Amino acid sequence: MNEKIKYGLSAAVLALIGAGASAPEILDQFLDEKEGNHTTAYRDGAGIWTICRGA
């Protein structure tokens, strides 16, 4: 089974985990892939204006 399908993680995130990257580095990569990296305000899924990537 494809690792991306099984765990929902990209090869880049899995590589960071395998290389022993810190949790903040792994989370940053994951959030960039899932939500992008916005520098301007946008509406999140609940319709709330944010720039914080769900944090």
N, C-alpha and C positions, 0 to 999 in steps of 0.2 A: 504494500500500500504506500502511496506517495506520502512523504512526511508532512508536506503542507496540508494535505487533506486530513490526515490523521490527527495532527496536533494544531492546525491552524496557524503555524508559525512559518515564516519565510526562511529560505536558506541563509539569508544574512543574519537573522536573529539566532538561528541555530548555530551558525558559525561563531557569533559572539559568545553564546553560552559555552560552546566547546572550547573556546580560547580562554575562558575564565574571566570575561569582561565583568565589570561591576554592574550591579543592579541598575543604577541610573543610566549607564550607557545602553544596556539592553532595553530598558523602558523607553528611552529616547528614540531608539531605532524602531521599536514596535509602534509607538505613537505616530512617528513620521509616516510609517507605512499605512496605518489604519485611518488616521485623521488628517494627515498633512501637517505642515508647519506654517500656521497663519500668522502674519504680522499685522493684520488689520482685523477689526471686529467682524464677527459673522454670527448667524443664528445657529445654535446647536439643534439637536434632534427634538428638544422640547420647546424650541422657539425662543430660547433665551439668548440674548446677545452676549458673546464671550470672546476672549482671545486666549483662554487658558488651557486649551486642549483637554478639557474635562477634569483637570486636577482640582 
